[in-house]
Amino acid sequence: MYSKWDKWLFQQVDNSALVLFRIFFGFLLACEAFGHIALGAVDKHFLQPQFTFTFIGFEFLEPLPAPLMYGLFILMGIAGLLIMVGYKYRMAMLFYAFVWTYVYLLQKTSYNNHYYLLMLLNYIMVFLPAHRSVSLDAKWNSMLRKEHMSRWIYIFIIAFLFIVYSYASVAKFYPDWIDTSFPKHLMKIRAGDWSILQQEWAHWAIMIYGLTFDILIIPLLLWKRTRMIAVIASFFFHIFNSIIFKIGIFPYLALAFLVFFFNPKAIQKRFFKKKNFYEGNEVIVPSFKKPLLLISTGFLLLMLLLPLRHWMITDDVLWTEEGHRLSWRMMLRNRRGYTTYYIENKKTGSRKPVNYNDYLTKKQSYNVQTKPDFMWQFAQKLKELHAAKGEDIAVYIDAKVSINGRPMQQFTDKKIDVAAQEWSHWSHTEWILPSSLYKNKE
């Protein structure tokens, strides 16, 4: 006899939604890879810079020479197409996951949460049986073909989406979003040509819509009576983001997830008329049930806990950026900085300012003026470059930063040699001065 949990998690359901998502996902992965080439991102982010800013701890990663780097993205694009048609699915999915992890960790100058989401999804999709129907793998291997999957796959994906969307909403419950000052600032810098979006009512609409959409969209999609309203709201929200913010494939990836909220029978009738629809209700408990539940539950718990880590770090994450990444903190702040780096020869005591143009691209220069992990890494790089010339130097940073259009405030303690400091992912960096964000608000 099966337990209630076994029946709930491992009852078999039709797999049309997962199969359709695989097709959309593979197509979007191909677009992402080929788009990096077509839009010049490979050259701009990996080949032009003298060095890339990796995630801290992955400094050993280096870009490949130009032909190999382009070749890698071409292979990623081909892998995306193979995923779409379901040919050598797991091999293609694992290849894309590994290579995307490499390029993700290799440079964070153009970081956004969507790249992080894509990396996680790549690994999730490696283990899901998305190729067992409407695929070349299933066509050429009848032993592989199945028209059903365990219900836990639906539960896992929906739980993961709920965590992502919920944190995106919770993060917006802070003064600059609630009083519309940040939506106003955001529309000014990102949608200046759209006069309608410069109106006060538009800022209030964006504020309310942003909060309520993220927190309510999953429950509304789950309830049949509100599902179509939620679908329409999703299309409006994500297409708006695509047009205004130009954030690549993410809006369309988010829309692709809608397939998991529709009746599988409707998906099969509309998209896979030749596919047999599974109408059974078997319960198939896998032999690896315990590891499966342990890993999937552990992953969801990690997704729940990681975004909370900034509460254990001194000061406001909006100011320090400590705990900002990997936390679904999306569209929350704009940073501007005016920063000068000074290198001091420890032997002679001579000090001189650093010319960014000698080392950095324009986008890298922006980041080393506004974000503390970039500041620390640039200080380490300067120390390393001068050590190669036989000089032992100290690096002092005089950084003034503005958050969401506020007046500039002193961000760093300019008396501390940043190149001599350690970096911690879990504690406050002492050379970042305390914030006074809400004392000097315009």
SULPEKA-V680755 format. One record per residue. N is the residue number from 1. RES is the residue in one letter. PHI is phi in degrees with one decimal (* if undefined). OMEGA is omega in degrees with one decimal (none if undefined). Layout:
BEGIN
n=N res=RES phi=PHI omega=OMEGA
n=N res=RES phi=PHI omega=OMEGA
END
This chain:
BEGIN
n=1 res=M phi=* omega=179.0
n=2 res=Y phi=-92.4 omega=175.2
n=3 res=S phi=-73.9 omega=177.9
n=4 res=K phi=-61.6 omega=179.5
n=5 res=W phi=-65.8 omega=178.5
n=6 res=D phi=-62.7 omega=-179.8
n=7 res=K phi=-64.7 omega=-177.5
n=8 res=W phi=-73.2 omega=-175.0
n=9 res=L phi=-84.3 omega=-168.2
n=10 res=F phi=-113.8 omega=170.4
n=11 res=Q phi=-63.9 omega=-177.0
n=12 res=Q phi=-82.6 omega=178.5
n=13 res=V phi=-131.9 omega=179.2
n=14 res=D phi=-62.4 omega=-174.5
n=15 res=N phi=-101.0 omega=-176.2
n=16 res=S phi=-59.5 omega=-178.3
n=17 res=A phi=-64.2 omega=-179.6
n=18 res=L phi=-65.5 omega=179.0
n=19 res=V phi=-63.2 omega=179.6
n=20 res=L phi=-66.1 omega=177.9
n=21 res=F phi=-62.3 omega=177.9
n=22 res=R phi=-57.8 omega=-179.7
n=23 res=I phi=-64.6 omega=177.4
n=24 res=F phi=-61.7 omega=-175.8
n=25 res=F phi=-62.3 omega=178.9
n=26 res=G phi=-60.1 omega=178.3
n=27 res=F phi=-62.5 omega=-179.6
n=28 res=L phi=-67.7 omega=175.9
n=29 res=L phi=-63.0 omega=177.4
n=30 res=A phi=-63.6 omega=178.3
n=31 res=C phi=-61.7 omega=-179.5
n=32 res=E phi=-63.0 omega=-177.1
n=33 res=A phi=-69.5 omega=-179.7
n=34 res=F phi=-66.3 omega=178.2
n=35 res=G phi=-64.9 omega=176.1
n=36 res=H phi=-59.4 omega=179.3
n=37 res=I phi=-76.6 omega=-173.7
n=38 res=A phi=-63.6 omega=-176.6
n=39 res=L phi=-92.4 omega=175.3
n=40 res=G phi=82.6 omega=-176.9
n=41 res=A phi=-68.6 omega=179.0
n=42 res=V phi=-61.4 omega=179.6
n=43 res=D phi=-66.9 omega=-174.2
n=44 res=K phi=-67.8 omega=-172.2
n=45 res=H phi=-93.5 omega=-173.2
n=46 res=F phi=-118.2 omega=-172.3
n=47 res=L phi=-103.7 omega=-179.9
n=48 res=Q phi=-68.0 omega=-176.1
n=49 res=P phi=-63.8 omega=173.2
n=50 res=Q phi=-64.4 omega=176.0
n=51 res=F phi=-154.9 omega=179.0
n=52 res=T phi=-101.0 omega=173.5
n=53 res=F phi=-92.9 omega=178.7
n=54 res=T phi=-78.4 omega=166.8
n=55 res=F phi=-65.8 omega=-176.2
n=56 res=I phi=-60.8 omega=-175.4
n=57 res=G phi=106.5 omega=-179.3
n=58 res=F phi=-120.2 omega=-178.8
n=59 res=E phi=-65.0 omega=179.3
n=60 res=F phi=-71.5 omega=179.8
n=61 res=L phi=-75.0 omega=179.0
n=62 res=E phi=-133.8 omega=175.0
n=63 res=P phi=-64.7 omega=174.4
n=64 res=L phi=-77.0 omega=172.5
n=65 res=P phi=-56.6 omega=-171.7
n=66 res=A phi=-48.2 omega=-177.7
n=67 res=P phi=-59.9 omega=-178.6
n=68 res=L phi=-71.7 omega=179.8
n=69 res=M phi=-66.7 omega=176.3
n=70 res=Y phi=-64.2 omega=179.3
n=71 res=G phi=-61.1 omega=179.6
n=72 res=L phi=-63.8 omega=179.4
n=73 res=F phi=-70.3 omega=174.9
n=74 res=I phi=-63.1 omega=178.2
n=75 res=L phi=-63.5 omega=176.2
n=76 res=M phi=-63.1 omega=178.4
n=77 res=G phi=-61.6 omega=178.1
n=78 res=I phi=-64.2 omega=178.2
n=79 res=A phi=-60.8 omega=177.0
n=80 res=G phi=-59.9 omega=178.4
n=81 res=L phi=-67.0 omega=177.0
n=82 res=L phi=-64.4 omega=176.2
n=83 res=I phi=-62.7 omega=-178.9
n=84 res=M phi=-59.3 omega=-177.8
n=85 res=V phi=-88.7 omega=177.0
n=86 res=G phi=72.9 omega=177.4
n=87 res=Y phi=-110.4 omega=-174.8
n=88 res=K phi=49.6 omega=-168.9
n=89 res=Y phi=-55.3 omega=-174.3
n=90 res=R phi=-65.0 omega=178.6
n=91 res=M phi=-64.1 omega=179.6
n=92 res=A phi=-65.1 omega=-178.9
n=93 res=M phi=-67.7 omega=179.6
n=94 res=L phi=-67.6 omega=177.4
n=95 res=F phi=-61.2 omega=-179.0
n=96 res=Y phi=-62.3 omega=-179.1
n=97 res=A phi=-61.0 omega=-179.2
n=98 res=F phi=-65.4 omega=-176.6
n=99 res=V phi=-69.2 omega=178.3
n=100 res=W phi=-64.0 omega=176.7
n=101 res=T phi=-61.1 omega=178.0
n=102 res=Y phi=-60.0 omega=-176.4
n=103 res=V phi=-71.7 omega=177.4
n=104 res=Y phi=-67.0 omega=-178.7
n=105 res=L phi=-74.8 omega=-175.3
n=106 res=L phi=-71.0 omega=179.9
n=107 res=Q phi=-146.6 omega=178.2
n=108 res=K phi=-121.6 omega=180.0
n=109 res=T phi=-60.8 omega=178.1
n=110 res=S phi=-110.0 omega=-177.8
n=111 res=Y phi=-60.3 omega=161.2
n=112 res=N phi=-148.5 omega=-177.3
n=113 res=N phi=-62.9 omega=-176.4
n=114 res=H phi=-68.1 omega=176.7
n=115 res=Y phi=-65.6 omega=176.8
n=116 res=Y phi=-64.5 omega=178.2
n=117 res=L phi=-58.8 omega=-179.2
n=118 res=L phi=-62.9 omega=178.6
n=119 res=M phi=-62.1 omega=178.9
n=120 res=L phi=-63.0 omega=-179.0
n=121 res=L phi=-63.2 omega=178.5
n=122 res=N phi=-56.4 omega=-178.8
n=123 res=Y phi=-71.8 omega=176.4
n=124 res=I phi=-60.0 omega=-176.7
n=125 res=M phi=-68.3 omega=176.1
n=126 res=V phi=-56.4 omega=-172.3
n=127 res=F phi=-95.1 omega=-179.5
n=128 res=L phi=-90.4 omega=-176.2
n=129 res=P phi=-80.7 omega=-173.7
n=130 res=A phi=-79.2 omega=-174.7
n=131 res=H phi=-106.8 omega=-173.4
n=132 res=R phi=-84.2 omega=177.0
n=133 res=S phi=-150.3 omega=-179.0
n=134 res=V phi=48.4 omega=-179.8
n=135 res=S phi=-147.7 omega=175.7
n=136 res=L phi=-67.5 omega=177.0
n=137 res=D phi=-58.5 omega=-178.6
n=138 res=A phi=-71.7 omega=179.9
n=139 res=K phi=-65.7 omega=-174.9
n=140 res=W phi=-96.4 omega=177.7
n=141 res=N phi=-140.4 omega=-175.4
n=142 res=S phi=-63.4 omega=178.9
n=143 res=M phi=-66.8 omega=-178.6
n=144 res=L phi=-81.3 omega=-169.4
n=145 res=R phi=-65.9 omega=173.2
n=146 res=K phi=-146.0 omega=179.4
n=147 res=E phi=-105.3 omega=-176.5
n=148 res=H phi=-138.9 omega=177.7
n=149 res=M phi=-152.0 omega=178.9
n=150 res=S phi=-76.1 omega=-178.7
n=151 res=R phi=-62.8 omega=-176.9
n=152 res=W phi=-58.7 omega=179.7
n=153 res=I phi=-63.8 omega=174.9
n=154 res=Y phi=-58.2 omega=-175.8
n=155 res=I phi=-60.7 omega=-178.6
n=156 res=F phi=-63.2 omega=-177.2
n=157 res=I phi=-64.2 omega=-178.8
n=158 res=I phi=-66.5 omega=177.4
n=159 res=A phi=-62.5 omega=179.4
n=160 res=F phi=-62.4 omega=178.9
n=161 res=L phi=-62.6 omega=-180.0
n=162 res=F phi=-63.1 omega=177.8
n=163 res=I phi=-62.9 omega=-177.9
n=164 res=V phi=-61.0 omega=-177.9
n=165 res=Y phi=-66.2 omega=-177.8
n=166 res=S phi=-64.3 omega=178.4
n=167 res=Y phi=-66.4 omega=176.8
n=168 res=A phi=-62.2 omega=177.7
n=169 res=S phi=-77.5 omega=-177.6
n=170 res=V phi=-57.2 omega=-179.2
n=171 res=A phi=-62.5 omega=-178.7
n=172 res=K phi=-81.7 omega=178.2
n=173 res=F phi=-82.4 omega=176.1
n=174 res=Y phi=-142.8 omega=-167.6
n=175 res=P phi=-52.2 omega=-174.6
n=176 res=D phi=-65.5 omega=177.4
n=177 res=W phi=-83.0 omega=-175.3
n=178 res=I phi=-63.6 omega=-179.1
n=179 res=D phi=-90.2 omega=176.2
n=180 res=T phi=71.4 omega=-178.8
n=181 res=S phi=-66.3 omega=178.2
n=182 res=F phi=-74.4 omega=173.8
n=183 res=P phi=-53.0 omega=178.2
n=184 res=K phi=-63.9 omega=-180.0
n=185 res=H phi=-63.8 omega=-178.4
n=186 res=L phi=-63.5 omega=-179.8
n=187 res=M phi=-67.0 omega=179.3
n=188 res=K phi=-66.8 omega=-175.1
n=189 res=I phi=-89.8 omega=-176.4
n=190 res=R phi=-108.8 omega=-177.0
n=191 res=A phi=-137.8 omega=-176.6
n=192 res=G phi=-60.8 omega=-179.4
n=193 res=D phi=-81.3 omega=-179.7
n=194 res=W phi=-99.8 omega=-176.0
n=195 res=S phi=-62.0 omega=-179.1
n=196 res=I phi=-63.7 omega=-178.5
n=197 res=L phi=-86.2 omega=176.3
n=198 res=Q phi=-98.5 omega=180.0
n=199 res=Q phi=-83.0 omega=-178.0
n=200 res=E phi=-61.4 omega=-179.1
n=201 res=W phi=-62.9 omega=179.1
n=202 res=A phi=-66.8 omega=179.3
n=203 res=H phi=-65.6 omega=177.4
n=204 res=W phi=-67.8 omega=178.6
n=205 res=A phi=-64.2 omega=179.2
n=206 res=I phi=-64.9 omega=179.6
n=207 res=M phi=-61.1 omega=-177.0
n=208 res=I phi=-68.1 omega=-178.3
n=209 res=Y phi=-64.7 omega=179.9
n=210 res=G phi=-62.0 omega=179.0
n=211 res=L phi=-68.0 omega=-172.4
n=212 res=T phi=-74.1 omega=-179.2
n=213 res=F phi=-61.7 omega=-174.8
n=214 res=D phi=-62.7 omega=-175.3
n=215 res=I phi=-83.6 omega=-173.9
n=216 res=L phi=-105.7 omega=-168.3
n=217 res=I phi=-61.8 omega=-178.8
n=218 res=I phi=-67.2 omega=176.2
n=219 res=P phi=-57.5 omega=-179.4
n=220 res=L phi=-67.0 omega=177.2
n=221 res=L phi=-71.4 omega=-179.6
n=222 res=L phi=-73.1 omega=-178.6
n=223 res=W phi=-89.5 omega=-173.8
n=224 res=K phi=-58.2 omega=-176.0
n=225 res=R phi=-66.6 omega=-177.4
n=226 res=T phi=-108.9 omega=-172.4
n=227 res=R phi=-60.9 omega=-176.6
n=228 res=M phi=-67.5 omega=175.4
n=229 res=I phi=-62.2 omega=179.9
n=230 res=A phi=-66.4 omega=177.9
n=231 res=V phi=-63.5 omega=178.6
n=232 res=I phi=-62.3 omega=178.2
n=233 res=A phi=-62.0 omega=179.1
n=234 res=S phi=-65.2 omega=179.2
n=235 res=F phi=-61.2 omega=179.8
n=236 res=F phi=-62.2 omega=-176.3
n=237 res=F phi=-61.4 omega=-173.3
n=238 res=H phi=-77.3 omega=176.2
n=239 res=I phi=-68.8 omega=174.4
n=240 res=F phi=-58.1 omega=179.1
n=241 res=N phi=-62.5 omega=-180.0
n=242 res=S phi=-64.2 omega=-177.7
n=243 res=I phi=-71.2 omega=-173.5
n=244 res=I phi=-79.9 omega=-171.2
n=245 res=F phi=-102.2 omega=175.9
n=246 res=K phi=50.6 omega=-174.1
n=247 res=I phi=-108.2 omega=169.6
n=248 res=G phi=68.5 omega=-172.6
n=249 res=I phi=-81.5 omega=-169.7
n=250 res=F phi=-56.4 omega=-179.6
n=251 res=P phi=-57.5 omega=-178.3
n=252 res=Y phi=-79.6 omega=172.6
n=253 res=L phi=-65.5 omega=177.8
n=254 res=A phi=-61.0 omega=178.1
n=255 res=L phi=-68.1 omega=179.0
n=256 res=A phi=-62.0 omega=179.7
n=257 res=F phi=-65.2 omega=-179.8
n=258 res=L phi=-59.3 omega=-176.7
n=259 res=V phi=-60.1 omega=-177.7
n=260 res=F phi=-75.9 omega=-178.2
n=261 res=F phi=-106.3 omega=179.5
n=262 res=F phi=-100.2 omega=176.3
n=263 res=N phi=-59.8 omega=-179.4
n=264 res=P phi=-56.8 omega=179.1
n=265 res=K phi=-63.9 omega=178.7
n=266 res=A phi=-65.5 omega=178.6
n=267 res=I phi=-66.2 omega=-179.8
n=268 res=Q phi=-62.8 omega=-179.1
n=269 res=K phi=-66.5 omega=-175.0
n=270 res=R phi=-82.3 omega=-171.9
n=271 res=F phi=-112.0 omega=-172.4
n=272 res=F phi=-131.4 omega=-175.3
n=273 res=K phi=-62.7 omega=-179.4
n=274 res=K phi=-87.6 omega=-179.8
n=275 res=K phi=-82.0 omega=174.8
n=276 res=N phi=-70.6 omega=179.3
n=277 res=F phi=-91.5 omega=-179.4
n=278 res=Y phi=-83.1 omega=-178.2
n=279 res=E phi=-116.9 omega=179.5
n=280 res=G phi=-79.1 omega=177.5
n=281 res=N phi=-141.3 omega=178.4
n=282 res=E phi=-60.7 omega=171.3
n=283 res=V phi=-115.5 omega=-178.8
n=284 res=I phi=-120.5 omega=180.0
n=285 res=V phi=-88.1 omega=-177.3
n=286 res=P phi=-69.9 omega=179.2
n=287 res=S phi=-66.4 omega=-179.4
n=288 res=F phi=-101.2 omega=-176.2
n=289 res=K phi=-54.9 omega=-175.7
n=290 res=K phi=-63.6 omega=176.1
n=291 res=P phi=-60.1 omega=179.7
n=292 res=L phi=-60.9 omega=-179.3
n=293 res=L phi=-68.1 omega=-179.6
n=294 res=L phi=-64.7 omega=-177.5
n=295 res=I phi=-69.8 omega=-177.3
n=296 res=S phi=-67.5 omega=177.6
n=297 res=T phi=-68.0 omega=178.0
n=298 res=G phi=-61.9 omega=178.4
n=299 res=F phi=-62.4 omega=-179.6
n=300 res=L phi=-64.5 omega=176.8
n=301 res=L phi=-64.6 omega=177.2
n=302 res=L phi=-61.8 omega=178.3
n=303 res=M phi=-64.8 omega=177.1
n=304 res=L phi=-74.7 omega=-172.4
n=305 res=L phi=-87.4 omega=-176.4
n=306 res=L phi=-54.2 omega=-178.8
n=307 res=P phi=-68.0 omega=-179.2
n=308 res=L phi=-92.3 omega=-170.5
n=309 res=R phi=-65.7 omega=-178.2
n=310 res=H phi=-67.7 omega=177.4
n=311 res=W phi=-70.8 omega=178.8
n=312 res=M phi=-92.7 omega=-177.4
n=313 res=I phi=-111.6 omega=-177.6
n=314 res=T phi=-57.7 omega=172.5
n=315 res=D phi=79.7 omega=-173.6
n=316 res=D phi=-84.4 omega=-179.8
n=317 res=V phi=-60.0 omega=178.2
n=318 res=L phi=-61.9 omega=-179.1
n=319 res=W phi=-89.9 omega=-171.9
n=320 res=T phi=-83.3 omega=-175.0
n=321 res=E phi=70.7 omega=-177.6
n=322 res=E phi=-76.1 omega=-174.5
n=323 res=G phi=91.0 omega=-178.8
n=324 res=H phi=-75.5 omega=-176.1
n=325 res=R phi=-73.6 omega=179.4
n=326 res=L phi=62.3 omega=-173.2
n=327 res=S phi=-131.8 omega=179.2
n=328 res=W phi=58.4 omega=176.3
n=329 res=R phi=-90.7 omega=-170.6
n=330 res=M phi=-109.1 omega=176.5
n=331 res=M phi=53.1 omega=-174.9
n=332 res=L phi=-120.1 omega=-174.1
n=333 res=R phi=-156.3 omega=171.1
n=334 res=N phi=-126.0 omega=-177.5
n=335 res=R phi=-114.3 omega=170.6
n=336 res=R phi=-126.6 omega=-178.8
n=337 res=G phi=-144.7 omega=170.8
n=338 res=Y phi=-127.7 omega=-168.4
n=339 res=T phi=-131.0 omega=175.6
n=340 res=T phi=-121.7 omega=175.0
n=341 res=Y phi=-101.2 omega=176.3
n=342 res=Y phi=-118.2 omega=173.5
n=343 res=I phi=-107.1 omega=-177.7
n=344 res=E phi=-121.7 omega=176.3
n=345 res=N phi=-72.4 omega=-174.7
n=346 res=K phi=-66.9 omega=-178.2
n=347 res=K phi=-80.8 omega=-175.6
n=348 res=T phi=-95.8 omega=-177.3
n=349 res=G phi=79.9 omega=179.5
n=350 res=S phi=-72.7 omega=-177.0
n=351 res=R phi=-129.9 omega=177.1
n=352 res=K phi=-148.3 omega=178.4
n=353 res=P phi=-75.6 omega=-179.4
n=354 res=V phi=-98.0 omega=173.5
n=355 res=N phi=-92.5 omega=-177.9
n=356 res=Y phi=-55.7 omega=-174.5
n=357 res=N phi=-62.2 omega=178.1
n=358 res=D phi=-74.2 omega=-172.0
n=359 res=Y phi=-129.4 omega=-161.9
n=360 res=L phi=-122.3 omega=169.0
n=361 res=T phi=-79.7 omega=-178.0
n=362 res=K phi=-60.2 omega=-178.1
n=363 res=K phi=-70.8 omega=175.3
n=364 res=Q phi=-63.0 omega=178.9
n=365 res=S phi=-61.1 omega=177.8
n=366 res=Y phi=-59.9 omega=-175.8
n=367 res=N phi=-68.7 omega=-178.7
n=368 res=V phi=-75.0 omega=175.4
n=369 res=Q phi=-95.7 omega=-171.3
n=370 res=T phi=-127.5 omega=-170.4
n=371 res=K phi=-120.8 omega=-169.9
n=372 res=P phi=-65.3 omega=179.7
n=373 res=D phi=-68.4 omega=173.8
n=374 res=F phi=-66.6 omega=178.4
n=375 res=M phi=-58.8 omega=-178.9
n=376 res=W phi=-62.3 omega=-178.8
n=377 res=Q phi=-65.6 omega=178.9
n=378 res=F phi=-66.0 omega=176.9
n=379 res=A phi=-62.7 omega=178.2
n=380 res=Q phi=-64.8 omega=-179.8
n=381 res=K phi=-66.3 omega=177.9
n=382 res=L phi=-60.9 omega=179.3
n=383 res=K phi=-62.3 omega=179.9
n=384 res=E phi=-64.9 omega=-178.6
n=385 res=L phi=-65.0 omega=179.9
n=386 res=H phi=-75.5 omega=176.4
n=387 res=A phi=-64.1 omega=177.8
n=388 res=A phi=-64.6 omega=178.0
n=389 res=K phi=-98.0 omega=177.1
n=390 res=G phi=86.3 omega=-179.9
n=391 res=E phi=-106.7 omega=173.2
n=392 res=D phi=-103.1 omega=-173.3
n=393 res=I phi=-122.3 omega=167.3
n=394 res=A phi=-108.9 omega=179.9
n=395 res=V phi=-123.8 omega=178.9
n=396 res=Y phi=-111.7 omega=-175.1
n=397 res=I phi=-120.8 omega=174.6
n=398 res=D phi=-107.8 omega=-174.2
n=399 res=A phi=-114.7 omega=171.4
n=400 res=K phi=-116.9 omega=-172.4
n=401 res=V phi=-127.4 omega=175.1
n=402 res=S phi=-115.2 omega=177.2
n=403 res=I phi=-109.2 omega=175.1
n=404 res=N phi=54.5 omega=173.8
n=405 res=G phi=84.2 omega=177.8
n=406 res=R phi=-69.9 omega=172.3
n=407 res=P phi=-62.0 omega=178.1
n=408 res=M phi=-61.0 omega=175.7
n=409 res=Q phi=-127.5 omega=178.2
n=410 res=Q phi=-64.0 omega=-173.7
n=411 res=F phi=-102.9 omega=-175.6
n=412 res=T phi=-116.4 omega=171.5
n=413 res=D phi=-83.3 omega=-172.7
n=414 res=K phi=-76.1 omega=177.3
n=415 res=K phi=-96.5 omega=-176.6
n=416 res=I phi=-98.5 omega=175.2
n=417 res=D phi=-76.4 omega=-174.7
n=418 res=V phi=-67.4 omega=-179.9
n=419 res=A phi=-65.3 omega=-178.9
n=420 res=A phi=-95.4 omega=-176.4
n=421 res=Q phi=-93.1 omega=173.3
n=422 res=E phi=-90.1 omega=176.8
n=423 res=W phi=-110.7 omega=176.5
n=424 res=S phi=-125.0 omega=176.4
n=425 res=H phi=-80.1 omega=-169.2
n=426 res=W phi=-121.2 omega=180.0
n=427 res=S phi=-139.5 omega=-174.6
n=428 res=H phi=-74.5 omega=176.2
n=429 res=T phi=-88.5 omega=-170.1
n=430 res=E phi=-68.9 omega=-179.9
n=431 res=W phi=-80.7 omega=170.3
n=432 res=I phi=-87.4 omega=-177.9
n=433 res=L phi=-72.9 omega=179.4
n=434 res=P phi=-60.9 omega=-179.2
n=435 res=S phi=-87.3 omega=170.2
n=436 res=S phi=-138.1 omega=-171.5
n=437 res=L phi=-56.0 omega=-172.1
n=438 res=Y phi=-97.6 omega=174.6
n=439 res=K phi=-90.7 omega=-175.0
n=440 res=N phi=-118.1 omega=-177.6
n=441 res=K phi=-73.5 omega=-179.9
n=442 res=E phi=-71.9 omega=none
END
